[in-house]
Amino acid sequence: MASIREVAKRAGVSPATVSRVINGTARVDEEKRERVEKAIEETGFRTKRTCKGAIPEIIKDNRSHRAGY
């Protein structure tokens, strides 16, 4: 299984940017977000909460579903 660092290296971004895309905690440039999404798919990266599922919806629509955001 790939690490967040491997995804970041493949996408040409920092691990923090990968985290922001996954968690939707900050606005990320569309082009960088797309590179991160592609790298996630190519590496098979999965977060602990998605180990049995697909990439979280937050990655697909780049919006947070938390109250207050």
N, C-alpha and C positions, 0 to 999 in steps of 0.2 A: 504494500500500500504506500502511496506517495505521501510526502510530508508537505506542509504548507510552504516550506522553503523551496522544495522542488517545483511546486506550482508557480511560485513567484519567479524563480529563475527562468522557467519555460515561458512565462508571460512577459518577462522583462520588467517586472515591477517589484516592489518591496513586499515582504511577508505582511506588513501592516496593511497594504492595499488589498491583498488577497483577503485578509480578515475583514476589512471594511465591506468588500463585496459580499462575502458570505453572510455577515451579520447585518448588513444594511445600516451600519452605524454612522456613516458619513457619505456625502455625495462623492461619487467617483466618476471621472471622465468616461463618457460612453465608450470610446475606443479602448481604454484600459479595461473597463468592465468586460467588454467582449473578449479581449485577450485572456483575461483571467478565467472567464467561463469556458473558453476553448481549452485552456490548459487543464482545467479541472476535469473536463471530459476526456482529454487525451491521457492524463495520468491516472484516472480512476480515483482521484482524491475524494475521500468522504470524511465528513466530520463525525464525531462520536454520535451526534444525534441523528445522523443520516446513514449510519453504517448498514442498515438493512433497507434503505430506500434510495430514491433518486436525489439529485441536487435539489436543495430546498427551493421552494417557490420564490423566496426572497431574492435569489440569484436571477431567476427568470424575469422578474418585473422590477428589480432594484428598488423596492419599497419596503419599508419596515412595517410590520403589522402590530407593533407594540403601541399601547395607549400613550398618547402624548407626543407622538412623532408624526 
